[in-house]
C-alpha cells in the first residue's frame, strides 16, 4: 500500500463488503481493475468525481496521470491522456466502431430496399391509374352502347 501511495498517489482504504483494493497480481487472471470495489470506485469517478476527492491527500484525481484511476476516467481531454489511457479507450471504442460500420452497411441496404419499394409502388400506382382510366373509358363506352341499343330497339 505504501508503494501505491508513493508511485501512484493512491491512499489505501477498506471498502465494506470487499477485500482490500490492493490485489494487483495476475494470479488466476485477477487484477485490481477486475476487483468489484475498484469497479465501484471507477463508476463513482465517472459519475461524481467529488465523492472521491477526500481519498486523495494531495492533488486532484483527474490531474494525476500516475494514478490507477486515471485510465478509467471517461471524460478526460485526449491531449492529456497517457498512452495506456488511450489504448484503453481504443479497446473500448473498437467494438462500437465495428458496430457502427455494420449499422451503416445495414442502413445502406435498407435504404436501397426502401428506394426499390418506393419505385415499385410508384410503378404500381401508375399501372393502377392507367387501368382505372381504361376501365372508366370502357364503362362510358358501355353506357353509350346501352343508350344506342335502347334507341335502336323497337318500341
DSSP file (Angstrom, degrees, kcal/mol; ACC not computed):
  #  RESIDUE AA STRUCTURE BP1 BP2  ACC     N-H-->O    O-->H-N    N-H-->O    O-->H-N    TCO  KAPPA ALPHA  PHI   PSI    X-CA   Y-CA   Z-CA
    1    1 A X     >        0   0    0      0, 0.0     4,-2.2     0, 0.0    11,-0.2   0.000 360.0 360.0 360.0 -32.1    0.0    0.0    0.0
    2    2 A X  H  >  +     0   0    0      2,-0.2     4,-2.8     1,-0.2     5,-0.2   0.895 360.0  50.8 -65.9 -38.0    3.0    2.3    0.6
    3    3 A X  H  > S+     0   0    0      2,-0.2     4,-3.6     1,-0.2     5,-0.5   0.921 109.3  50.4 -64.6 -42.8    4.2    1.7   -2.9
    4    4 A X  H  >>S+     0   0    0      1,-0.2     4,-2.1     2,-0.2     6,-1.6   0.915 113.3  46.7 -59.8 -42.2    0.7    2.5   -4.3
    5    5 A X  H  X5S+     0   0    0     -4,-2.2     4,-1.2     4,-0.3    -2,-0.2   0.938 118.8  40.0 -65.0 -45.7    0.8    5.7   -2.3
    6    6 A X  H  <5S+     0   0    0     -4,-2.8    -2,-0.2     2,-0.2    -3,-0.2   0.933 125.4  33.9 -70.6 -47.2    4.3    6.6   -3.3
    7    7 A X  H  <5S+     0   0    0     -4,-3.6    -3,-0.2    -5,-0.2    -2,-0.2   0.834 135.9  18.6 -80.4 -33.9    4.1    5.6   -7.0
    8    8 A X  H  <5S-     0   0    0     -4,-2.1    -3,-0.2    -5,-0.5    -2,-0.2   0.464  95.1-117.1-121.8  -2.9    0.5    6.4   -7.9
    9    9 A X     << +     0   0    0     -4,-1.2     2,-0.4    -5,-0.5    -4,-0.3   0.753  64.7 145.9  72.9  22.5   -0.7    8.8   -5.2
   10   10 A X        -     0   0    0     -6,-1.6     2,-0.6    -7,-0.1    -1,-0.3  -0.806  39.7-151.6-100.6 132.9   -3.3    6.2   -4.0
   11   11 A X        -     0   0    0     -2,-0.4    -9,-0.1    44,-0.3     2,-0.1  -0.907  22.7-126.1-102.9 122.1   -4.3    6.0   -0.4
   12   12 A X        +     0   0    0     -2,-0.6     2,-0.3   -11,-0.2    10,-0.1  -0.342  36.4 165.9 -68.9 144.7   -5.4    2.5    0.6
   13   13 A X        -     0   0    0      8,-0.1     8,-0.8    -2,-0.1     2,-0.3  -0.987  35.8-109.5-155.0 154.0   -8.7    2.1    2.3
   14   14 A X        -     0   0    0     -2,-0.3     2,-0.5     6,-0.1     6,-0.1  -0.627  22.8-150.0 -84.2 144.4  -11.1   -0.7    3.1
   15   15 A X    >   -     0   0    0      3,-0.3     3,-2.4    -2,-0.3    22,-0.1  -0.977  29.1-112.7-114.6 121.4  -14.4   -1.0    1.3
   16   16 A X  T 3  S+     0   0    0     -2,-0.5     3,-0.1     1,-0.3     0, 0.0  -0.258 100.9  16.0 -56.6 127.6  -17.1   -2.5    3.3
   17   17 A X  T 3  S+     0   0    0      1,-0.3     2,-0.3    20,-0.0    -1,-0.3   0.389 116.1  79.6  91.7  -3.6  -18.1   -5.9    2.0
   18   18 A X  S <  S-     0   0    0     -3,-2.4    -3,-0.3     1,-0.0    -1,-0.3  -0.883  83.1-100.7-131.1 162.2  -15.0   -6.3   -0.2
   19   19 A X        -     0   0    0     -2,-0.3    -4,-0.2     1,-0.2    18,-0.1  -0.287  63.7 -70.9 -69.2 167.5  -11.4   -7.3    0.2
   20   20 A X    >   -     0   0    0      1,-0.1     2,-2.3    -6,-0.1     3,-0.6  -0.388  47.5-120.4 -60.3 136.8   -8.8   -4.5    0.3
   21   21 A X  T 3  S+     0   0    0     -8,-0.8    -1,-0.1     1,-0.2    -8,-0.1  -0.512  90.2  92.7 -81.9  75.0   -8.4   -2.9   -3.1
   22   22 A X  T 3   +     0   0    0     -2,-2.3     2,-0.8   -10,-0.1    -1,-0.2   0.274  43.3 120.1-145.4   6.6   -4.8   -3.7   -3.4
   23   23 A X    <   +     0   0    0     -3,-0.6    12,-0.2     1,-0.1    -4,-0.0  -0.676  20.3 152.4 -80.1 114.5   -4.7   -7.0   -5.2
   24   24 A X        +     0   0    0     -2,-0.8     2,-0.2     7,-0.2    -1,-0.1  -0.014  27.7 125.0-130.9  29.6   -2.8   -6.4   -8.4
   25   25 A X        -     0   0    0      1,-0.1    -2,-0.0     2,-0.1     5,-0.0  -0.559  59.0-139.4 -86.2 155.6   -1.5   -9.9   -9.0
   26   26 A X    >   +     0   0    0     -2,-0.2     3,-1.5     3,-0.1     2,-0.3   0.222  60.0 130.0 -97.8  14.4   -2.1  -11.7  -12.3
   27   27 A X  G >  S+     0   0    0      1,-0.3     3,-1.4     2,-0.2    -2,-0.1  -0.525  85.5   0.3 -68.1 131.7   -2.7  -15.0  -10.4
   28   28 A X  G 3  S-     0   0    0      1,-0.3    -1,-0.3    -2,-0.3     3,-0.1   0.825 127.8 -70.7  56.5  34.1   -6.0  -16.5  -11.7
   29   29 A X  G <  S+     0   0    0     -3,-1.5     2,-0.4     1,-0.2    -1,-0.3   0.806  95.1 147.3  55.0  32.8   -6.4  -13.5  -14.0
   30   30 A X    <   +     0   0    0     -3,-1.4     2,-0.3     3,-0.0    -1,-0.2  -0.826  14.9 159.4 -99.0 135.9   -7.1  -11.3  -11.0
   31   31 A X    >>  -     0   0    0     -2,-0.4     3,-1.3    -5,-0.1     4,-0.6  -0.950  54.9-102.6-144.9 166.7   -6.0   -7.7  -11.1
   32   32 A X  G >4 S+     0   0    0     -2,-0.3     3,-0.6     1,-0.3     6,-0.2   0.802 119.5  61.7 -60.8 -28.0   -7.0   -4.5   -9.2
   33   33 A X  G 34 S+     0   0    0      1,-0.2    -1,-0.3     5,-0.1    -9,-0.1   0.746 103.7  48.2 -72.6 -22.5   -9.0   -3.5  -12.3
   34   34 A X  G <4 S+     0   0    0     -3,-1.3    -1,-0.2     4,-0.1    -2,-0.2   0.509  84.7 114.5 -92.4  -6.3  -11.3   -6.6  -12.1
   35   35 A X    <X  -     0   0    0     -3,-0.6     4,-2.2    -4,-0.6     3,-0.2  -0.445  69.6-134.5 -67.9 133.2  -11.9   -6.1   -8.4
   36   36 A X  H  > S+     0   0    0      1,-0.2     4,-2.0     2,-0.2     5,-0.1   0.870 106.7  52.9 -57.0 -37.6  -15.6   -5.2   -7.6
   37   37 A X  H  > S+     0   0    0      1,-0.2     4,-2.2     2,-0.2    -1,-0.2   0.900 108.0  50.1 -64.6 -40.1  -14.5   -2.5   -5.3
   38   38 A X  H  > S+     0   0    0     -6,-0.2     4,-2.7    -3,-0.2    -2,-0.2   0.883 108.7  52.7 -65.6 -37.8  -12.3   -0.9   -8.0
   39   39 A X  H  X S+     0   0    0     -4,-2.2     4,-2.3     2,-0.2    -1,-0.2   0.887 108.5  50.2 -64.7 -37.8  -15.2   -1.0  -10.4
   40   40 A X  H  X S+     0   0    0     -4,-2.0     4,-2.3     2,-0.2    -2,-0.2   0.916 111.2  49.5 -63.5 -42.2  -17.4    0.8   -7.9
   41   41 A X  H  X S+     0   0    0     -4,-2.2     4,-2.5     2,-0.2    -2,-0.2   0.918 110.9  48.6 -64.1 -43.5  -14.7    3.4   -7.5
   42   42 A X  H  X S+     0   0    0     -4,-2.7     4,-1.7     2,-0.2    -1,-0.2   0.883 110.3  51.8 -66.4 -36.6  -14.4    3.9  -11.3
   43   43 A X  H  X S+     0   0    0     -4,-2.3     4,-1.3     1,-0.2    -1,-0.2   0.929 111.6  47.2 -61.9 -43.3  -18.1    4.2  -11.6
   44   44 A X  H  X S+     0   0    0     -4,-2.3     4,-2.6     1,-0.2     7,-0.2   0.888 108.9  55.1 -64.0 -38.4  -18.1    6.9   -8.9
   45   45 A X  H  < S+     0   0    0     -4,-2.5     4,-0.3     1,-0.2    -1,-0.2   0.845 111.7  43.9 -63.8 -33.0  -15.2    8.6  -10.6
   46   46 A X  H  < S+     0   0    0     -4,-1.7    -1,-0.2     2,-0.2    -2,-0.2   0.664 121.2  38.5 -87.5 -16.7  -17.1    8.9  -13.8
   47   47 A X  H  < S-     0   0    0     -4,-1.3     2,-0.2    -3,-0.2    -2,-0.2   0.874 137.1  -2.2 -97.7 -49.4  -20.4    9.9  -12.3
   48   48 A X    ><  -     0   0    0     -4,-2.6     3,-1.8    -5,-0.2     4,-0.3  -0.712  58.7-174.7-148.5  90.4  -19.4   12.3   -9.5
   49   49 A X  G >> S+     0   0    0     -4,-0.3     3,-1.6     1,-0.3     4,-0.6   0.714  78.4  73.8 -61.0 -23.6  -15.6   12.8   -9.0
   50   50 A X  G >4 S+     0   0    0      1,-0.3     3,-0.5     2,-0.2     4,-0.4   0.771  84.6  66.9 -65.2 -24.0  -16.1   14.9   -5.9
   51   51 A X  G <4 S+     0   0    0     -3,-1.8    -1,-0.3    -7,-0.2    -2,-0.2   0.744 105.5  42.8 -65.9 -21.9  -17.1   11.8   -3.9
   52   52 A X  G X4 S+     0   0    0     -3,-1.6     3,-1.8    -4,-0.3     4,-0.5   0.538  86.7  90.2-102.0  -8.6  -13.5   10.6   -4.3
   53   53 A X  G X< S+     0   0    0     -4,-0.6     3,-1.2    -3,-0.5    -1,-0.1   0.823  79.8  63.1 -59.8 -31.5  -11.6   13.8   -3.7
   54   54 A X  G 3  S+     0   0    0     -4,-0.4    -1,-0.3     1,-0.3    -2,-0.1   0.709  93.9  63.6 -68.0 -17.8  -11.4   13.0    0.0
   55   55 A X  G <  S+     0   0    0     -3,-1.8     2,-0.5    -4,-0.0   -44,-0.3   0.710  91.2  75.3 -77.5 -19.9   -9.3    9.9   -0.7
   56   56 A X    <   -     0   0    0     -3,-1.2     3,-0.1    -4,-0.5   -46,-0.1  -0.816  58.6-168.8 -97.8 126.7   -6.5   12.0   -2.2
   57   57 A X  S    S+     0   0    0     -2,-0.5     2,-0.3   -48,-0.2    -1,-0.2   0.815  78.5  25.9 -80.1 -30.4   -4.3   13.8    0.3
   58   58 A X  S    S-     0   0    0    -49,-0.2    -1,-0.2     2,-0.0     0, 0.0  -0.965 111.3  -9.0-132.6 148.6   -2.6   15.8   -2.5
   59   59 A X  S    S-     0   0    0     -2,-0.3     2,-0.4    -3,-0.1    -3,-0.1  -0.191  84.5 -63.2  73.0-156.7   -3.7   17.0   -5.9
   60   60 A X    >   -     0   0    0      1,-0.1     3,-1.2    -3,-0.0     4,-0.1  -0.986  29.3-129.3-137.3 138.9   -6.7   16.0   -7.9
   61   61 A X  G >  S+     0   0    0     -2,-0.4     3,-1.3     1,-0.3     6,-0.2   0.890 110.1  52.9 -58.1 -40.9   -7.7   12.6   -9.3
   62   62 A X  G 3  S+     0   0    0      1,-0.3    -1,-0.3    -3,-0.1     3,-0.0   0.639 111.7  46.2 -73.7 -12.5   -8.3   14.0  -12.8
   63   63 A X  G <  S+     0   0    0     -3,-1.2     2,-0.6     1,-0.1    -1,-0.3   0.129  89.8  91.2-112.4  19.6   -4.8   15.6  -12.8
   64   64 A X    X   +     0   0    0     -3,-1.3     3,-1.8     1,-0.1     6,-0.3  -0.743  45.5 174.8-116.3  82.1   -2.9   12.5  -11.6
   65   65 A X  T 3  S+     0   0    0     -2,-0.6    -1,-0.1     1,-0.3     6,-0.1   0.608  78.2  60.6 -67.9  -9.6   -1.8   10.5  -14.6
   66   66 A X  T 3  S+     0   0    0     -3,-0.1    -1,-0.3   -58,-0.1   -57,-0.1   0.653  84.7 101.5 -86.6 -15.4    0.2    8.1  -12.5
   67   67 A X  S X  S-     0   0    0     -3,-1.8     3,-0.5    -6,-0.2     4,-0.5  -0.312  78.7-127.2 -70.3 151.3   -2.9    7.1  -10.5
   68   68 A X  T 3  S+     0   0    0      1,-0.2     3,-0.4     2,-0.2     4,-0.2   0.786 108.8  57.1 -68.1 -26.7   -4.6    3.8  -11.3
   69   69 A X  T >> S+     0   0    0      1,-0.2     3,-2.3     2,-0.1     4,-0.7   0.771  86.1  81.6 -73.9 -24.2   -8.0    5.6  -11.8
   70   70 A X  G X4 S+     0   0    0     -3,-0.5     3,-1.1    -6,-0.3    -1,-0.2   0.873  89.9  49.7 -51.0 -45.9   -6.6    7.9  -14.5
   71   71 A X  G 34 S+     0   0    0     -4,-0.5    -1,-0.3    -3,-0.4    -2,-0.1   0.579 111.0  51.4 -74.8  -5.8   -7.0    5.4  -17.2
   72   72 A X  G <4 S+     0   0    0     -3,-2.3     2,-0.5    -4,-0.2    -1,-0.2   0.443  80.3 104.4-107.8  -2.1  -10.6    4.6  -16.2
   73   73 A X    X<  -     0   0    0     -3,-1.1     3,-0.6    -4,-0.7   -27,-0.1  -0.714  56.2-160.5 -82.4 125.4  -11.9    8.2  -16.1
   74   74 A X  T 3  S+     0   0    0     -2,-0.5    -1,-0.1     1,-0.2   -28,-0.1   0.798  75.7  55.3 -80.5 -31.7  -14.0    8.7  -19.2
   75   75 A X  T 3  S+     0   0    0      2,-0.1    -1,-0.2     3,-0.0     2,-0.2  -0.088  73.5 127.3-103.1  37.8  -14.2   12.5  -19.7
   76   76 A X    <   -     0   0    0     -3,-0.6     2,-0.4    -6,-0.1     5,-0.1  -0.584  69.7 -97.5 -88.6 156.8  -10.5   13.4  -19.8
   77   77 A X    >>  -     0   0    0     -2,-0.2     3,-1.5     1,-0.1     4,-0.8  -0.579  26.5-136.8 -72.6 125.8   -9.0   15.5  -22.6
   78   78 A X  G >4 S+     0   0    0     -2,-0.4     3,-0.5     1,-0.3    -1,-0.1   0.797 103.6  61.3 -56.3 -29.1   -7.4   13.2  -25.1
   79   79 A X  G 34 S+     0   0    0      1,-0.2    -1,-0.3    -3,-0.0    -2,-0.0   0.848 108.5  43.1 -65.4 -32.2   -4.4   15.6  -25.3
   80   80 A X  G <4 S+     0   0    0     -3,-1.5    -1,-0.2     2,-0.0    -2,-0.2   0.531  91.6 112.3 -89.9  -7.3   -3.7   15.0  -21.6
   81   81 A X    <<  -     0   0    0     -4,-0.8     2,-0.1    -3,-0.5   -10,-0.1  -0.317  65.7-124.1 -70.7 148.5   -4.3   11.2  -21.8
   82   82 A X     >  -     0   0    0      1,-0.1     4,-2.5   -17,-0.1     5,-0.2  -0.397  28.9-104.6 -80.9 167.6   -1.4    8.8  -21.2
   83   83 A X  H  > S+     0   0    0      1,-0.2     4,-2.4     2,-0.2     5,-0.2   0.904 123.2  51.2 -58.8 -42.6   -0.5    6.1  -23.8
   84   84 A X  H  > S+     0   0    0      1,-0.2     4,-2.3     2,-0.2    -1,-0.2   0.900 109.6  49.7 -62.3 -41.8   -2.1    3.5  -21.5
   85   85 A X  H  > S+     0   0    0      2,-0.2     4,-2.4     1,-0.2    -2,-0.2   0.910 110.5  49.8 -65.0 -42.2   -5.3    5.5  -21.2
   86   86 A X  H  X S+     0   0    0     -4,-2.5     4,-2.5     2,-0.2    -2,-0.2   0.906 110.5  49.9 -63.6 -40.9   -5.5    6.0  -25.0
   87   87 A X  H  X S+     0   0    0     -4,-2.4     4,-2.4     2,-0.2    -1,-0.2   0.916 110.0  51.5 -62.7 -42.4   -5.0    2.3  -25.6
   88   88 A X  H  X S+     0   0    0     -4,-2.3     4,-1.9     1,-0.2    -2,-0.2   0.912 110.9  47.7 -60.4 -43.5   -7.8    1.5  -23.1
   89   89 A X  H  X S+     0   0    0     -4,-2.4     4,-2.6     2,-0.2    -1,-0.2   0.899 110.0  51.8 -66.1 -39.9  -10.1    3.9  -24.8
   90   90 A X  H  X S+     0   0    0     -4,-2.5     4,-2.2     1,-0.2    -2,-0.2   0.917 109.1  51.1 -61.8 -42.5   -9.3    2.4  -28.2
   91   91 A X  H  X S+     0   0    0     -4,-2.4     4,-0.6     1,-0.2    -1,-0.2   0.885 113.8  44.8 -61.7 -38.4  -10.1   -1.1  -26.8
   92   92 A X  H  X S+     0   0    0     -4,-1.9     4,-0.5     1,-0.2    -2,-0.2   0.859 117.8  43.2 -73.1 -35.4  -13.4    0.2  -25.5
   93   93 A X  H  X S+     0   0    0     -4,-2.6     4,-2.8     1,-0.2     5,-0.2   0.707  94.0  79.8 -86.4 -20.1  -14.3    2.1  -28.7
   94   94 A X  H  X S+     0   0    0     -4,-2.2     4,-2.5     1,-0.2     5,-0.2   0.920  95.2  45.5 -56.2 -49.1  -13.2   -0.6  -31.2
   95   95 A X  H  X S+     0   0    0     -4,-0.6     4,-2.6     1,-0.2    -1,-0.2   0.880 113.4  51.3 -62.8 -34.9  -16.4   -2.7  -30.8
   96   96 A X  H  X S+     0   0    0     -4,-0.5     4,-2.4     2,-0.2    -2,-0.2   0.915 110.5  48.1 -66.7 -41.5  -18.6    0.4  -31.0
   97   97 A X  H  X S+     0   0    0     -4,-2.8     4,-2.2     2,-0.2    -2,-0.2   0.900 112.3  49.4 -64.6 -40.4  -16.8    1.5  -34.2
   98   98 A X  H  X S+     0   0    0     -4,-2.5     4,-2.4    -5,-0.2    -2,-0.2   0.929 112.1  47.7 -63.6 -44.6  -17.2   -2.0  -35.7
   99   99 A X  H  X S+     0   0    0     -4,-2.6     4,-2.8     1,-0.2    -2,-0.2   0.888 109.3  54.7 -62.6 -38.5  -20.9   -2.0  -34.8
  100  100 A X  H  X S+     0   0    0     -4,-2.4     4,-2.4     2,-0.2    -1,-0.2   0.920 108.8  47.6 -60.6 -44.4  -21.2    1.5  -36.3
  101  101 A X  H  X S+     0   0    0     -4,-2.2     4,-2.3     2,-0.2    -2,-0.2   0.910 112.4  49.3 -63.6 -42.0  -19.8    0.2  -39.6
  102  102 A X  H  X S+     0   0    0     -4,-2.4     4,-2.5     1,-0.2    -2,-0.2   0.908 112.0  48.5 -63.3 -41.5  -22.1   -2.8  -39.6
  103  103 A X  H  X S+     0   0    0     -4,-2.8     4,-2.8     2,-0.2    -2,-0.2   0.872 109.3  53.0 -66.8 -36.4  -25.1   -0.5  -38.9
  104  104 A X  H  X S+     0   0    0     -4,-2.4     4,-2.3     2,-0.2    -2,-0.2   0.919 110.8  47.0 -63.3 -42.2  -24.0    1.8  -41.7
  105  105 A X  H  X S+     0   0    0     -4,-2.3     4,-2.3     2,-0.2    -2,-0.2   0.923 113.5  47.8 -64.7 -44.0  -23.9   -1.1  -44.1
  106  106 A X  H  X S+     0   0    0     -4,-2.5     4,-2.8     1,-0.2     5,-0.2   0.904 111.1  51.8 -62.4 -41.3  -27.3   -2.4  -42.9
  107  107 A X  H  X S+     0   0    0     -4,-2.8     4,-2.7     2,-0.2    -1,-0.2   0.909 109.0  50.3 -61.3 -42.5  -28.7    1.2  -43.2
  108  108 A X  H  X S+     0   0    0     -4,-2.3     4,-2.2     2,-0.2    -2,-0.2   0.915 112.0  47.3 -63.2 -42.7  -27.4    1.4  -46.8
  109  109 A X  H  X S+     0   0    0     -4,-2.3     4,-2.3     2,-0.2    -2,-0.2   0.934 114.4  46.5 -63.6 -45.9  -29.0   -2.0  -47.7
  110  110 A X  H  X S+     0   0    0     -4,-2.8     4,-2.5     1,-0.2    -2,-0.2   0.876 111.0  52.2 -65.4 -37.0  -32.3   -0.9  -46.1
  111  111 A X  H  X S+     0   0    0     -4,-2.7     4,-2.5     2,-0.2    -1,-0.2   0.905 109.6  49.4 -64.7 -41.0  -32.2    2.4  -47.8
  112  112 A X  H  X S+     0   0    0     -4,-2.2     4,-2.4     2,-0.2    -2,-0.2   0.911 112.1  48.2 -63.2 -42.2  -31.7    0.7  -51.2
  113  113 A X  H  X S+     0   0    0     -4,-2.3     4,-2.7     2,-0.2    -2,-0.2   0.886 110.6  52.1 -65.5 -37.8  -34.6   -1.6  -50.5
  114  114 A X  H  X S+     0   0    0     -4,-2.5     4,-2.8     2,-0.2    -2,-0.2   0.933 110.7  46.9 -62.6 -45.7  -36.8    1.4  -49.5
  115  115 A X  H  X S+     0   0    0     -4,-2.5     4,-2.4     2,-0.2    -2,-0.2   0.905 112.9  49.9 -61.8 -40.8  -35.9    3.1  -52.7
  116  116 A X  H  X S+     0   0    0     -4,-2.4     4,-2.4     2,-0.2    -2,-0.2   0.912 111.8  48.0 -62.9 -42.9  -36.7   -0.1  -54.6
  117  117 A X  H  X S+     0   0    0     -4,-2.7     4,-2.7     2,-0.2    -2,-0.2   0.901 110.9  50.8 -65.3 -41.7  -40.0   -0.4  -52.8
  118  118 A X  H  X S+     0   0    0     -4,-2.8     4,-2.6     2,-0.2    -2,-0.2   0.907 110.7  49.2 -62.4 -41.4  -40.9    3.2  -53.5
  119  119 A X  H  X S+     0   0    0     -4,-2.4     4,-2.4     2,-0.2    -2,-0.2   0.916 112.1  48.2 -63.8 -42.8  -40.1    2.8  -57.2
  120  120 A X  H  X S+     0   0    0     -4,-2.4     4,-2.7     2,-0.2    -2,-0.2   0.899 111.6  50.7 -63.5 -40.3  -42.3   -0.4  -57.3
  121  121 A X  H  X S+     0   0    0     -4,-2.7     4,-2.8     2,-0.2    -2,-0.2   0.926 110.9  47.9 -62.7 -45.5  -45.1    1.5  -55.5
  122  122 A X  H  X S+     0   0    0     -4,-2.6     4,-2.3     2,-0.2    -2,-0.2   0.898 113.2  48.3 -63.4 -39.4  -44.9    4.4  -58.0
  123  123 A X  H  X S+     0   0    0     -4,-2.4     4,-2.5     2,-0.2    -2,-0.2   0.924 112.8  47.9 -65.5 -44.2  -44.9    1.9  -60.9
  124  124 A X  H  X S+     0   0    0     -4,-2.7     4,-2.6     1,-0.2    -2,-0.2   0.898 111.4  50.8 -62.4 -41.4  -47.9    0.0  -59.4
  125  125 A X  H  X S+     0   0    0     -4,-2.8     4,-2.5     2,-0.2    -1,-0.2   0.908 110.0  49.7 -63.3 -41.7  -49.7    3.3  -58.8
  126  126 A X  H  X S+     0   0    0     -4,-2.3     4,-2.4     2,-0.2    -2,-0.2   0.921 111.8  48.1 -63.5 -43.4  -49.1    4.3  -62.4
  127  127 A X  H  X S+     0   0    0     -4,-2.5     4,-2.6     2,-0.2    -2,-0.2   0.897 111.6  50.7 -63.3 -39.8  -50.4    1.0  -63.7
  128  128 A X  H  X S+     0   0    0     -4,-2.6     4,-2.8     2,-0.2    -2,-0.2   0.904 110.3  49.0 -63.8 -41.5  -53.5    1.3  -61.4
  129  129 A X  H  X S+     0   0    0     -4,-2.5     4,-2.3     2,-0.2    -2,-0.2   0.910 112.4  48.1 -65.0 -41.5  -54.2    4.8  -62.7
  130  130 A X  H  X S+     0   0    0     -4,-2.4     4,-2.4     2,-0.2    -2,-0.2   0.920 113.0  48.6 -63.2 -43.4  -53.9    3.6  -66.3
  131  131 A X  H  X S+     0   0    0     -4,-2.6     4,-3.0     2,-0.2    -2,-0.2   0.923 111.5  49.1 -61.8 -45.1  -56.1    0.6  -65.6
  132  132 A X  H  X S+     0   0    0     -4,-2.8     4,-2.8     2,-0.2    -1,-0.2   0.883 110.6  51.1 -63.4 -37.6  -58.7    2.8  -63.9
  133  133 A X  H  X S+     0   0    0     -4,-2.3     4,-2.2     2,-0.2    -1,-0.2   0.928 113.3  44.5 -64.7 -44.3  -58.6    5.2  -66.9
  134  134 A X  H  X S+     0   0    0     -4,-2.4     4,-2.4     2,-0.2    -2,-0.2   0.911 114.2  49.8 -65.1 -42.3  -59.2    2.3  -69.3
  135  135 A X  H  X S+     0   0    0     -4,-3.0     4,-2.7     2,-0.2    -2,-0.2   0.921 111.0  49.0 -62.4 -44.8  -61.9    0.9  -67.1
  136  136 A X  H  X S+     0   0    0     -4,-2.8     4,-2.4     1,-0.2    -1,-0.2   0.904 111.1  50.5 -61.2 -41.0  -63.7    4.2  -66.9
  137  137 A X  H  X S+     0   0    0     -4,-2.2     4,-2.3     2,-0.2    -2,-0.2   0.907 111.5  47.7 -63.2 -41.7  -63.4    4.6  -70.7
  138  138 A X  H  X S+     0   0    0     -4,-2.4     4,-2.8     2,-0.2    -2,-0.2   0.892 110.6  51.6 -67.1 -39.5  -64.9    1.1  -71.1
  139  139 A X  H  X S+     0   0    0     -4,-2.7     4,-2.4     2,-0.2    -2,-0.2   0.926 111.9  46.8 -62.1 -43.8  -67.8    1.8  -68.7
  140  140 A X  H  X S+     0   0    0     -4,-2.4     4,-2.4     2,-0.2    -2,-0.2   0.899 111.8  50.8 -64.2 -39.9  -68.5    5.0  -70.6
  141  141 A X  H  X S+     0   0    0     -4,-2.3     4,-2.6     2,-0.2    -2,-0.2   0.906 110.0  50.1 -63.8 -40.8  -68.4    3.1  -73.8
  142  142 A X  H  X S+     0   0    0     -4,-2.8     4,-2.6     2,-0.2    -2,-0.2   0.907 110.0  50.9 -62.8 -41.2  -70.8    0.5  -72.4
  143  143 A X  H  X S+     0   0    0     -4,-2.4     4,-2.2     2,-0.2    -2,-0.2   0.915 111.2  47.5 -61.7 -42.8  -73.1    3.3  -71.3
  144  144 A X  H  X S+     0   0    0     -4,-2.4     4,-2.3     1,-0.2    -2,-0.2   0.907 112.2  49.7 -65.0 -41.1  -73.1    4.8  -74.8
  145  145 A X  H  X S+     0   0    0     -4,-2.6     4,-2.6     2,-0.2    -2,-0.2   0.878 109.3  52.0 -66.2 -36.7  -73.7    1.4  -76.3
  146  146 A X  H  X S+     0   0    0     -4,-2.6     4,-2.7     2,-0.2    -2,-0.2   0.923 110.9  47.8 -63.7 -43.3  -76.7    0.8  -73.9
  147  147 A X  H  X S+     0   0    0     -4,-2.2     4,-2.4     1,-0.2    -2,-0.2   0.912 113.4  47.6 -62.3 -41.6  -78.2    4.2  -74.9
  148  148 A X  H  X S+     0   0    0     -4,-2.3     4,-2.2     2,-0.2    -2,-0.2   0.895 111.8  50.5 -66.6 -39.7  -77.7    3.3  -78.6
  149  149 A X  H  X S+     0   0    0     -4,-2.6     4,-1.6     2,-0.2    -2,-0.2   0.903 111.4  48.1 -64.3 -41.9  -79.2   -0.1  -78.1
  150  150 A X  H  < S+     0   0    0     -4,-2.7    -2,-0.2     1,-0.2    -1,-0.2   0.912 112.4  49.3 -64.9 -41.4  -82.2    1.5  -76.3
  151  151 A X  H  < S+     0   0    0     -4,-2.4    -2,-0.2     1,-0.2    -1,-0.2   0.873 115.4  43.5 -66.1 -36.6  -82.6    4.0  -79.1
  152  152 A X  H  < S+     0   0    0     -4,-2.2    -1,-0.2    -5,-0.2    -2,-0.2   0.680  91.6  99.3 -84.6 -17.7  -82.4    1.3  -81.8
  153  153 A X  S  < S-     0   0    0     -4,-1.6     2,-0.2    -5,-0.2    -3,-0.0  -0.420  85.0-103.1 -72.6 144.7  -84.7   -1.2  -80.1
  154  154 A X              0   0    0      1,-0.2    -1,-0.1    -2,-0.1    -2,-0.1  -0.441 360.0 360.0 -69.1 136.3  -88.3   -1.3  -81.4
  155  155 A X              0   0    0     -2,-0.2    -1,-0.2    -4,-0.1    -2,-0.1   0.452 360.0 360.0 -72.7 360.0  -90.6    0.3  -79.1
